[in-house]
């Protein structure tokens, strides 16, 4: 989160300081002009600017959320490029204008004083509003690049808070800051950050189909760089550089950075080359926000302010000398907050309102799809109402390919639920599958335009038949090996050879762990063979504690071979029983996609925490075997996954390679480092790599879910 927070912290600090300096100068000018009574008008303008910026941010956020995926990419990419343009212009403008900022604002305020209260509100609003809009736009783009909002918002909040403190210190003459140097240093860093935002924005435009070259990669380091490592997250969060980038991203990044940074540095050198007298004057002008009050002409400003105040008083009294009724002091501030909020709400409501085609659709054998008309392209919410007497599944499909755009499972009779789907150009129909009934498909409708949506190609039970057969063969072979290994372990105990037993125990346990996808089909045998102490009243001394972990406890906690002879013999018997029972056990094909994720979930929960360690310190060896089982499972599912999401396979392969390297680094000369003895960095990397692999495998169950079609 903190790596994502840094760019926003920098923009919050810089833009906050700019806006704070402007407000300080406005206040100082009024104080020197003896027009403190006009300060509420300044704060009203500032409040209006803040409200506008927040409303603008809300419009960006909620409008984008209601767009189809490709439109979101194009919208986000366009705003990222615009944000880069704004930030670039801001960096150069502030470097050029820091010396004269105080004088320019003082001149505008003096003029506003003479023109009345409304003009002073407008002046402060315009002075601060630009900074607010720039901040909102850049924060939105950095949050989009980070993929989350907590880090960027925290970073911006901290930056603005520090900027507020600095401005207060400058106003009270507690602090002195060389603002020219400050804006120069932060400007250089922001140029680097903006280069990354530009690259990210162009990638979004490629994903949205606006720019070509989506698959033209300049490099792909996803298999050789650990994305969970601290240096990877830091570089991605701060600079928006990713392990995989297209040629357009690389050329734009290098080109922008080279050209803009060169111009910026040349401008800085040109400024420092001015005569000493000019530099001193510039430093005096930019040194503190309150120096404006000491400049020549302040007296004239005060006179103008006094005159304006007198004029205002005369106008208020009126020709008859009777003071006009004053409106409540809260009315204008409330209005300047409410108006942008209401306008933003209207924009969001219009952008998120349901198109005419998105309405209530009937679900039943008789009325499937009734009420469905061609929707407009974009993100749609359909109200699915079960008008039948059976619970039903319902799918929004492409009738030509049966590809699924959205689905609801278990829709009870008489109930209504929302189905959200992104609609693009193409044909659409509803498929209703009542429990125990026959699938019914509605008439198709045609949608024109709207880019492209990405449906899920359905998987039938027959599609998983070949992977299931292959995996059963793998399990049968593994069980045959395991029978021989547990018999050898039992023989070691019978012969009193504890050293050999420790070696053979680990070999057999790794074999069993590599069959992880079959745990759901081993039924009661798994508890006998690999049970844990959880839930047993007497823990490791409970009679129900059997199998590998019972023997592990004895081998590494001083029990004799004679003590372990019976548990080892029972383990061998149970494994032989499993081998005989397995061919007759039910193996649900739907388990295969689920287990790709669940094996490593257990690994992260038990092996990488050391929870299952009973003294051997080999939980990393078990994790290694679990990874081998996951790799085998992905192998049998690879043809189905490749047809649906080839990139997922590529990313998962890279994740597995990274995790394997980390596990191998804990295996030396035939022994494994106990997980508790890993140094904190190595352990964090292993946990991070496992978590990343789990995250990347998470879509597999949905991609390969068996969907009813008949």
HURA-V40881 format. One record per pair of residues at least 6 apart in sequence whose ideal C-beta (glycine too) atoms are under 6 Angstrom apart, sorted by sequence separation. I is the first residue (numbers start at 0). J is the second residue. If there is no record, write none. Layout:
BEGIN
i: [I:I]
j: [J:J]
END
This chain:
BEGIN
i: [142:145:168:204:234:235:316:317:385:410:432:532:535:605:612:665:111:205:224:396:518:532:641:665:29:63:111:205:361:430:431:491:492:535:640:29:142:361:394:395:407:491:535:553:609:141:360:383:395:430:553:63:111:359:360:407:394:428:429:491:532:606:138:405:428:539:550:393:107:405:428:488:606:25:356:392:404:487:488:530:550:606:138:356:357:426:427:529:549:550:224:356:527:528:529:356:390:391:426:488:527:354:366:602:221:354:360:362:390:220:221:357:424:484:485:22:357:359:360:361:362:363:424:484:602:661:219:357:363:383:388:422:424:546:661:359:361:385:395:424:630:423:484:217:385:423:598:661:398:423:216:217:362:385:423:481:215:398:480:481:598:599:658:215:362:384:421:598:657:217:396:212:382:383:396:658:212:383:394:380:381:477:595:654:393:654:380:508:623:199:391:392:474:198:379:654:391:195:196:378:379:474:89:195:389:390:651:389:398:528:650:651:201:202:376:504:527:619:201:376:389:85:362:374:198:201:404:86:403:620:402:403:619:198:501:524:82:197:198:402:403:617:82:144:619:140:401:618:397:616:82:194:197:556:555:643:555:79:194:368:552:78:194:367:551:497:367:520:551:639:495:548:609:520:609:75:492:190:362:364:190:373:492:493:519:364:367:376:492:368:373:376:367:364:492:40:44:48:24:28:43:47:51:55:45:489:516:40:44:48:52:56:488:489:607:24:28:40:44:48:52:55:59:97:37:41:45:49:97:489:25:48:52:56:515:183:97:485:486:485:603:94:93:485:94:482:481:482:599:144:90:482:25:90:478:596:595:86:595:21:21:179:86:178:592:593:592:18:512:83:515:509:513:592:18:505:512:17:83:512:515:83:513:509:513:14:516:589:79:169:170:169:170:14:79:80:79:467:76:463:466:10:76:75:76:460:7:72:7:72:73:6:72:73:69:69:3:15:19:23:7:11:15:4:8:12:16:3:7:11:15:19:23:3:7:11:0:4:8:12:0:4:8:12:473:470:469:466:466:13:98:101:6:98:105:98:456:97:101:113:109:112:112:109:113:112:2:2:5:3:2:2:458:460:458:457:31:27:24:27:23:27:31:24:20:32:33:32:34:438:438:32:34:432:54:58:65:46:50:54:57:61:65:43:47:51:58:62:43:46:50:54:67:67:65:68:67:69:222:221:225:222:227:227:227]
j: [148:151:174:210:240:241:322:323:391:416:438:538:541:611:618:671:118:212:231:403:525:539:648:672:37:71:119:213:369:438:439:499:500:543:648:38:151:370:403:404:416:500:544:562:618:151:370:393:405:440:563:74:122:370:371:418:406:440:441:503:544:618:151:418:441:552:563:407:122:420:443:503:621:41:372:408:420:503:504:546:566:622:155:373:374:443:444:546:566:567:242:374:545:546:547:375:409:410:445:507:546:374:386:622:242:375:381:383:411:242:243:379:446:506:507:45:380:382:383:384:385:386:447:507:625:684:243:381:387:407:412:446:448:570:685:384:386:410:420:449:655:449:510:244:412:450:625:688:426:451:245:246:391:414:452:510:245:428:510:511:628:629:688:246:393:415:452:629:688:249:428:245:415:416:430:692:247:418:430:417:418:514:632:691:431:692:419:547:662:239:431:432:514:239:420:695:433:238:239:421:422:517:133:239:433:434:695:434:443:573:695:696:247:248:422:550:573:665:248:423:436:133:410:422:248:251:454:137:454:671:454:455:671:251:554:577:136:251:252:456:457:671:137:199:674:196:457:674:454:673:140:252:255:614:614:702:615:140:255:429:613:140:256:429:613:560:431:584:615:703:560:613:674:586:675:143:560:259:431:433:260:444:563:564:590:436:439:448:564:441:446:449:441:439:567:116:120:124:101:105:120:124:128:132:123:567:594:119:123:127:131:135:567:568:686:104:108:120:124:128:132:135:139:178:119:123:127:131:179:571:108:131:135:139:598:267:182:570:571:571:689:182:182:574:186:574:574:575:693:239:186:578:123:189:578:696:696:189:699:126:127:285:193:285:699:700:700:127:621:193:625:620:624:703:130:617:624:130:196:625:628:197:627:624:628:130:632:705:196:287:288:288:289:134:199:200:200:588:200:588:591:137:203:203:204:588:138:203:141:206:207:141:207:209:207:208:145:158:162:166:151:155:159:150:154:158:162:150:154:158:162:166:170:151:155:159:149:153:157:161:150:154:158:162:631:635:635:635:636:185:281:284:192:284:291:285:643:285:291:303:300:303:304:303:307:307:232:233:237:236:236:237:703:705:705:706:292:289:288:291:288:292:297:291:288:300:301:301:304:708:709:304:308:707:339:343:350:332:336:340:343:347:351:331:335:339:346:350:332:335:339:343:377:378:378:421:421:450:653:653:657:656:687:688:691]
END
